[in-house]
Amino acid sequence: MIPLELALTLDAGTIVFVALAAVAVVSAILVVEHKSLVYSALFLGILGMANAALFTMLGFNFIALFFVSVYIGAAVTFIIFSVSMFEEAPAVERPVRIVTLVSVVVAGVVLAGVFALYFTGGIQPSYISYRDLASLLTEKYWFALLIAALTLVTTLIEAITIARTEEAK
Amino acid sequence: MDTIVLFLSLSIVLFAIGLYGLISKRTMLRMLLAAEINFNAAILALVAFASQSPSPATGEVVALLATGIAAADVGILVSIAILMYRLKKRSDVYELKESRG
């Protein structure tokens, strides 16, 4: 139970953050641990939604919209449909080894150390105009945009080729 | 407590969960989903750092490009998983050892 003094000091933003963080963490655990792959993919979508809401809290509304439409709308939905068509084969999972837990703890400590170096002031919401963003993408970062577009087209062709290999035989 | 610490702590927790799934699971699609958790953690940290940057639009551009590329790699990996299942009738990554070359 939360003490009364602590509950009174929590502002609305912190409460929303805690709720979204709880949804994200529980969803992530269920993605890894749920028996059904279909439900795991569904929980990945919920994790993405929580992430998008966190982006909005940071002031990046456009990224949140893009994340929901492209990542959840395309990628996660693609996974869900593919897994639904996929006749799931039971795999015998190995028991958790000590090396796994040590790896996770070490990674967490290293990341915490890296982030601690960056420790600065509070986050101020950053409001960016879409016009500035578009001009930045098409003028300053046009080459990166071109490479990303080519990568998307290439991977699309590659995916179709891989998926049709069996039919060609 | 500083706000960015909360976001970065959440990013660390998500990354740890994804890493745990990536190491401990052997089903190919399950490993893909765990890697996607890692991607979510990474992009959350990226956006949190971008909000502190003097030019947050640059971070926004990088996040947009990263999201697009992530959507592409999901297509590739799921296609490989489906092809592997068609060929071997299994989705165990240990079976891939026999497919080298």
Interface residues (C-beta under 8 A of the other chain):
Chain A: T14 F17 A21 A24 V25 A28 I29 V31 V32 L37 S40 A41 L44 L47 G48 N51 L54 F55 L58 G59 F60 F62 I63 F66 F67 V70 Y71 A74 A75 V76 F78 I79 S82 V83 F86 E87 E88 A89 A91 E93 R94 V96 R97 V99 T100 L101 S103 V104 V105 A107 G108 L111 A112 F115 Y118 F119 T120 G121 G122 I123 Q124 P125 S126 I128 D132 L133 L136 L137 Y141 A144 L145 A148 T151 L152 T155 L156 E158 A159 I160 I162 A163 T165 E166
Chain B: D2 T3 I4 V5 L6 F7 L8 S9 L10 S11 I12 V13 L14 F15 A16 I17 G18 L19 Y20 G21 I23 S24 K25 R26 T27 L29 R30 L32 L33 A34 E36 I37 N40 I43 L44 A45 V47 A48 F49 A50 S51 Q52 P56 A57 T58 E60 V61 A63 L64 L65 T67 G68 I69 A70 A71 A72 D73 V74 G75 I76 V78 S79 I80 A81 I82 L83 Y85 R86 L87 K89 R90 S91 D92
